[in-house]
Amino acid sequence: MDDKVKIRCPACKQVFREKANKVRDGVQLNCPNCCKLLTLNRDTDDPFFRRALKLAKEIRAIAQAQIIEKAYGPKGP
């Protein structure tokens, strides 16, 4: 499973990928194409930011479930 999320820059319209662990509400990232500072938050009007935040949250939850399954077995604690 890929642990990266696609983010589209609203300034240059280019898509870049960032690790799901870094993509969280309130984080600031630089676009590697145009070097614009992007602030990711849930309340934005940009659907690409909201989708990236949602997907990153789902990827982190799956990764956490895999860690718990390895530690405690398939049934959990």
LONUSE-456234 format. One record per atom (N, C-alpha, C): residue number from 1; y, x, z; atom name; residue in one letter. Coordinates in pm, 1 decimal, padded with zeros to 6 digits. Atoms other than C-alpha are relative to their C-alpha. Example, Ala and Ser with C-alpha at 12.3 -4.5 7.8 and 13.67 -1.06 7.14 Angstrom:
(pt 1; (-00119.0; 00089.0; 00000.0); N; A)
(pt 1; (-00450.0; 01230.0; 00780.0); CA; A)
(pt 1; (00120.0; 00090.0; 00000.0); C; A)
(pt 2; (-00119.0; -00082.0; -00006.0); N; S)
(pt 2; (-00106.0; 01367.0; 00714.0); CA; S)
(pt 2; (00109.0; -00077.0; 00073.0); C; S)
***
This chain:
(pt 1; (-00118.3; 00083.7; 00000.0); N; M)
(pt 1; (00000.0; 00000.0; 00000.0); CA; M)
(pt 1; (00124.3; 00087.9; 00000.0); C; M)
(pt 2; (-00124.1; -00075.6; 00010.8); N; D)
(pt 2; (00344.6; 00125.3; -00090.7); CA; D)
(pt 2; (00091.6; -00037.0; 00116.7); C; D)
(pt 3; (-00087.1; 00026.6; -00113.9); N; D)
(pt 3; (00584.0; 00161.0; 00202.2); CA; D)
(pt 3; (00147.5; 00008.5; -00037.5); C; D)
(pt 4; (-00138.5; -00006.3; 00044.4); N; K)
(pt 4; (00902.1; 00158.4; -00007.2); CA; K)
(pt 4; (00045.2; -00136.3; -00051.1); C; K)
(pt 5; (-00061.6; 00126.0; 00038.9); N; V)
(pt 5; (01139.0; -00127.5; -00083.6); CA; V)
(pt 5; (00102.7; 00027.4; -00108.5); C; V)
(pt 6; (-00099.6; -00012.9; 00106.2); N; K)
(pt 6; (01345.6; -00175.1; -00398.3); CA; K)
(pt 6; (00131.0; -00063.9; 00044.6); C; K)
(pt 7; (-00134.1; 00049.2; -00033.0); N; I)
(pt 7; (01720.7; -00216.8; -00342.5); CA; I)
(pt 7; (00086.0; 00014.2; -00124.4); C; I)
(pt 8; (-00089.4; -00006.1; 00115.0); N; R)
(pt 8; (01970.0; -00301.1; -00615.3); CA; R)
(pt 8; (00143.1; 00016.6; 00048.0); C; R)
(pt 9; (-00138.8; -00027.6; -00035.0); N; C)
(pt 9; (02319.3; -00155.0; -00583.4); CA; C)
(pt 9; (00089.8; -00103.4; -00068.4); C; C)
(pt 10; (-00088.3; 00098.6; 00063.0); N; P)
(pt 10; (02584.7; -00423.9; -00640.9); CA; P)
(pt 10; (00110.1; 00063.5; -00084.9); C; P)
(pt 11; (-00107.1; -00065.8; 00074.5); N; A)
(pt 11; (02831.0; -00168.0; -00777.9); CA; A)
(pt 11; (-00046.9; 00046.2; -00137.7); C; A)
(pt 12; (00045.4; -00056.1; 00127.6); N; C)
(pt 12; (02628.4; 00008.0; -01048.0); CA; C)
(pt 12; (-00118.6; -00075.8; -00059.2); C; C)
(pt 13; (00112.5; 00084.6; 00044.7); N; K)
(pt 13; (02344.2; -00250.3; -01080.1); CA; K)
(pt 13; (-00129.7; 00077.2; -00022.0); C; K)
(pt 14; (00121.7; -00079.7; 00010.9); N; Q)
(pt 14; (02082.5; 00026.0; -01059.5); CA; Q)
(pt 14; (-00090.4; -00028.0; 00120.3); C; Q)
(pt 15; (00098.3; 00022.7; -00105.8); N; V)
(pt 15; (01764.3; -00017.7; -00855.0); CA; V)
(pt 15; (-00049.4; 00135.0; 00050.3); C; V)
(pt 16; (00057.4; -00119.8; -00060.0); N; F)
(pt 16; (01652.6; 00250.5; -00612.1); CA; F)
(pt 16; (-00094.6; -00043.0; 00110.0); C; F)
(pt 17; (00101.7; 00029.9; -00100.0); N; R)
(pt 17; (01374.1; 00270.6; -00355.6); CA; R)
(pt 17; (00029.9; 00075.9; 00128.9); C; R)
(pt 18; (-00022.1; -00058.4; -00131.5); N; E)
(pt 18; (01398.4; 00337.9; 00015.1); CA; E)
(pt 18; (-00118.3; -00038.7; 00089.0); C; E)
(pt 19; (00111.1; 00027.8; -00090.4); N; K)
(pt 19; (01132.8; 00358.4; 00287.7); CA; K)
(pt 19; (00030.7; -00122.8; 00086.4); C; K)
(pt 20; (-00015.1; 00124.6; -00075.1); N; A)
(pt 20; (01075.5; 00031.2; 00471.8); CA; A)
(pt 20; (00044.8; 00025.5; 00144.1); C; A)
(pt 21; (-00041.8; -00030.9; -00136.7); N; N)
(pt 21; (01126.7; 00200.5; 00808.6); CA; N)
(pt 21; (00150.7; 00020.7; 00010.5); C; N)
(pt 22; (-00144.7; -00022.8; -00000.8); N; K)
(pt 22; (01486.3; 00284.7; 00711.5); CA; K)
(pt 22; (00079.8; -00126.6; -00031.6); C; K)
(pt 23; (-00070.1; 00121.1; 00042.5); N; V)
(pt 23; (01572.9; -00058.8; 00572.4); CA; V)
(pt 23; (-00007.1; -00102.9; 00112.8); C; V)
(pt 24; (-00011.3; 00093.6; -00111.8); N; R)
(pt 24; (01687.4; -00266.3; 00869.4); CA; R)
(pt 24; (00138.3; -00063.9; -00003.2); C; R)
(pt 25; (-00127.5; 00070.3; -00005.9); N; D)
(pt 25; (01968.7; -00506.6; 00948.0); CA; D)
(pt 25; (00107.6; 00091.0; 00060.4); C; D)
(pt 26; (-00111.6; -00078.9; -00049.3); N; G)
(pt 26; (02299.1; -00322.1; 00986.8); CA; G)
(pt 26; (-00000.2; 00145.8; -00042.1); C; G)
(pt 27; (00007.1; -00140.8; 00040.4); N; V)
(pt 27; (02188.9; 00008.8; 00836.1); CA; V)
(pt 27; (00089.9; 00023.8; -00121.9); C; V)
(pt 28; (-00083.2; -00038.8; 00113.6); N; Q)
(pt 28; (02413.2; 00192.0; 00590.3); CA; Q)
(pt 28; (-00072.7; 00106.0; -00080.7); C; Q)
(pt 29; (00066.1; -00091.8; 00091.3); N; L)
(pt 29; (02269.0; 00368.2; 00286.1); CA; L)
(pt 29; (00095.2; 00035.5; -00112.3); C; L)
(pt 30; (-00075.1; -00038.0; 00119.2); N; N)
(pt 30; (02423.0; 00561.6; -00000.5); CA; N)
(pt 30; (-00085.4; -00026.9; -00122.5); C; N)
(pt 31; (00069.2; 00018.4; 00126.3); N; C)
(pt 31; (02329.8; 00458.0; -00352.1); CA; C)
(pt 31; (-00014.9; 00137.5; -00063.9); C; C)
(pt 32; (00017.4; -00133.2; 00059.4); N; P)
(pt 32; (02176.7; 00768.2; -00513.9); CA; P)
(pt 32; (00060.0; 00011.6; -00140.1); C; P)
(pt 33; (-00054.0; -00002.8; 00135.4); N; N)
(pt 33; (02320.9; 00670.4; -00853.1); CA; N)
(pt 33; (00152.2; 00011.4; -00002.3); C; N)
(pt 34; (-00146.7; 00000.4; 00003.0); N; C)
(pt 34; (02688.5; 00599.2; -00777.2); CA; C)
(pt 34; (00061.4; 00049.9; 00130.8); C; C)
(pt 35; (-00041.8; -00052.5; -00130.9); N; C)
(pt 35; (02710.7; 00731.4; -00415.5); CA; C)
(pt 35; (00085.4; -00097.2; 00080.5); C; C)
(pt 36; (-00073.0; 00100.2; -00077.1); N; K)
(pt 36; (02861.9; 00406.0; -00288.8); CA; K)
(pt 36; (-00075.6; -00027.6; 00129.4); C; K)
(pt 37; (00059.2; 00030.7; -00129.1); N; L)
(pt 37; (02800.3; 00327.5; 00077.5); CA; L)
(pt 37; (-00033.6; -00148.9; 00004.4); C; L)
(pt 38; (00046.9; 00137.3; -00005.7); N; L)
(pt 38; (02593.6; 00009.7; 00112.2); CA; L)
(pt 38; (-00037.1; -00033.6; 00143.6); C; L)
(pt 39; (00036.0; 00047.3; -00132.8); N; T)
(pt 39; (02566.9; -00185.5; 00436.7); CA; T)
(pt 39; (-00091.6; -00120.0; -00016.2); C; T)
(pt 40; (00098.5; 00106.8; 00011.1); N; L)
(pt 40; (02257.2; -00399.8; 00460.9); CA; L)
(pt 40; (00008.4; -00088.9; 00123.0); C; L)
(pt 41; (00010.1; 00094.4; -00110.2); N; N)
(pt 41; (02274.0; -00714.1; 00672.4); CA; N)
(pt 41; (-00052.2; -00132.7; -00051.1); C; N)
(pt 42; (00065.6; 00126.2; 00035.9); N; R)
(pt 42; (02100.6; -01051.8; 00676.3); CA; R)
(pt 42; (00098.0; -00105.1; -00049.1); C; R)
(pt 43; (-00097.6; 00104.6; 00029.3); N; D)
(pt 43; (02420.3; -01255.4; 00637.1); CA; D)
(pt 43; (00075.6; 00021.7; -00130.0); C; D)
(pt 44; (-00069.2; -00029.5; 00124.5); N; T)
(pt 44; (02525.1; -01108.5; 00303.2); CA; T)
(pt 44; (-00029.6; -00106.2; -00105.3); C; T)
(pt 45; (00021.5; 00092.8; 00110.6); N; D)
(pt 45; (02559.5; -01316.8; -00012.0); CA; D)
(pt 45; (-00090.4; 00058.9; -00107.3); C; D)
(pt 46; (00080.8; -00067.4; 00101.3); N; D)
(pt 46; (02361.8; -01061.5; -00213.2); CA; D)
(pt 46; (-00148.9; -00029.8; 00022.8); C; D)
(pt 47; (00142.0; 00033.7; -00020.3); N; P)
(pt 47; (02006.6; -01196.7; -00263.2); CA; P)
(pt 47; (-00091.0; 00121.7; -00005.9); C; P)
(pt 48; (00082.5; -00120.5; 00008.2); N; F)
(pt 48; (01875.4; -00847.8; -00344.3); CA; F)
(pt 48; (-00006.6; 00070.4; 00135.4); C; F)
(pt 49; (00000.5; -00058.0; -00133.8); N; F)
(pt 49; (01978.1; -00718.9; 00000.7); CA; F)
(pt 49; (-00088.8; -00083.0; 00092.7); C; F)
(pt 50; (00081.5; 00086.2; -00086.4); N; R)
(pt 50; (01821.8; -01020.6; 00174.5); CA; R)
(pt 50; (-00148.5; 00015.3; -00031.1); C; R)
(pt 51; (00139.7; -00016.9; 00040.0); N; R)
(pt 51; (01499.6; -00980.3; -00024.5); CA; R)
(pt 51; (-00054.0; 00134.4; 00048.3); C; R)
(pt 52; (00043.5; -00133.0; -00044.6); N; A)
(pt 52; (01482.9; -00607.8; 00056.7); CA; A)
(pt 52; (-00022.6; 00002.4; 00150.8); C; A)
(pt 53; (00016.5; 00004.5; -00145.1); N; L)
(pt 53; (01533.0; -00673.5; 00428.3); CA; L)
(pt 53; (-00124.8; -00078.6; 00039.0); C; L)
(pt 54; (00117.9; 00081.5; -00029.4); N; K)
(pt 54; (01264.6; -00944.6; 00429.2); CA; K)
(pt 54; (-00128.0; 00075.6; -00033.0); C; K)
(pt 55; (00118.2; -00074.3; 00040.8); N; L)
(pt 55; (01014.7; -00731.5; 00240.5); CA; L)
(pt 55; (-00025.2; 00119.1; 00092.9); C; L)
(pt 56; (00015.7; -00113.1; -00092.0); N; A)
(pt 56; (01080.5; -00430.5; 00466.1); CA; A)
(pt 56; (-00056.5; -00046.0; 00133.7); C; A)
(pt 57; (00050.4; 00053.2; -00126.2); N; K)
(pt 57; (01019.0; -00645.5; 00772.7); CA; K)
(pt 57; (-00148.6; -00033.3; -00011.0); C; K)
(pt 58; (00141.4; 00032.4; 00021.1); N; E)
(pt 58; (00688.8; -00769.4; 00626.2); CA; E)
(pt 58; (-00085.4; 00126.2; -00008.0); C; E)
(pt 59; (00074.1; -00125.7; 00011.7); N; I)
(pt 59; (00578.4; -00414.5; 00540.3); CA; I)
(pt 59; (-00017.2; 00064.6; 00137.1); C; I)
(pt 60; (00010.1; -00056.7; -00134.9); N; R)
(pt 60; (00656.9; -00295.4; 00894.0); CA; R)
(pt 60; (-00099.6; -00077.9; 00085.2); C; R)
(pt 61; (00093.3; 00082.6; -00076.5); N; A)
(pt 61; (00460.0; -00588.8; 01042.5); CA; A)
(pt 61; (-00144.2; 00030.3; -00040.7); C; A)
(pt 62; (00135.0; -00033.4; 00047.8); N; I)
(pt 62; (00156.7; -00509.6; 00825.4); CA; I)
(pt 62; (-00042.6; 00136.6; 00051.0); C; I)
(pt 63; (00031.4; -00134.7; -00048.5); N; A)
(pt 63; (00173.5; -00142.1; 00920.5); CA; A)
(pt 63; (-00031.0; -00002.5; 00149.9); C; A)
(pt 64; (00024.0; 00011.3; -00144.0); N; Q)
(pt 64; (00195.2; -00234.7; 01289.6); CA; Q)
(pt 64; (-00135.3; -00064.7; 00026.6); C; Q)
(pt 65; (00129.7; 00066.2; -00017.3); N; A)
(pt 65; (-00105.7; -00467.5; 01255.6); CA; A)
(pt 65; (-00114.4; 00095.6; -00031.5); C; A)
(pt 66; (00103.7; -00097.7; 00033.3); N; Q)
(pt 66; (-00306.3; -00188.7; 01091.9); CA; Q)
(pt 66; (-00017.8; 00101.1; 00113.0); C; Q)
(pt 67; (00007.9; -00093.6; -00112.6); N; I)
(pt 67; (-00223.5; 00046.9; 01379.5); CA; I)
(pt 67; (-00073.7; -00064.9; 00117.1); C; I)
(pt 68; (00066.0; 00070.7; -00109.9); N; I)
(pt 68; (-00332.0; -00213.8; 01636.2); CA; I)
(pt 68; (-00148.3; -00018.7; -00029.8); C; I)
(pt 69; (00140.8; 00019.0; 00036.6); N; E)
(pt 69; (-00652.7; -00282.7; 01444.1); CA; E)
(pt 69; (-00078.7; 00129.9; 00015.3); C; E)
(pt 70; (00068.4; -00128.5; -00015.9); N; K)
(pt 70; (-00739.8; 00088.0; 01438.8); CA; K)
(pt 70; (-00021.1; 00033.3; 00146.7); C; K)
(pt 71; (00009.5; -00034.8; -00140.7); N; A)
(pt 71; (-00672.5; 00122.2; 01810.1); CA; A)
(pt 71; (-00094.8; -00091.9; 00077.0); C; A)
(pt 72; (00075.4; 00095.6; -00079.8); N; Y)
(pt 72; (-00838.3; -00195.5; 01939.5); CA; Y)
(pt 72; (-00116.6; -00065.6; -00072.6); C; Y)
(pt 73; (00105.9; 00063.4; 00075.6); N; G)
(pt 73; (-01075.9; -00298.3; 01664.8); CA; G)
(pt 73; (00053.1; -00124.0; -00072.1); C; G)
(pt 74; (-00046.2; 00111.1; 00081.7); N; P)
(pt 74; (-01062.3; -00602.5; 01438.3); CA; P)
(pt 74; (00049.7; -00121.6; 00076.1); C; P)
(pt 75; (-00043.0; 00118.7; -00074.5); N; K)
(pt 75; (-01010.4; -00861.4; 01714.7); CA; K)
(pt 75; (00132.5; 00019.3; 00070.8); C; K)
(pt 76; (-00125.5; -00023.9; -00070.7); N; G)
(pt 76; (-00705.2; -00696.9; 01875.7); CA; G)
(pt 76; (-00020.8; 00007.2; 00149.6); C; G)
(pt 77; (00010.8; -00012.7; -00145.6); N; P)
(pt 77; (-00627.4; -00664.0; 02248.1); CA; P)
(pt 77; (-00033.7; -00130.3; 00068.4); C; P)
***
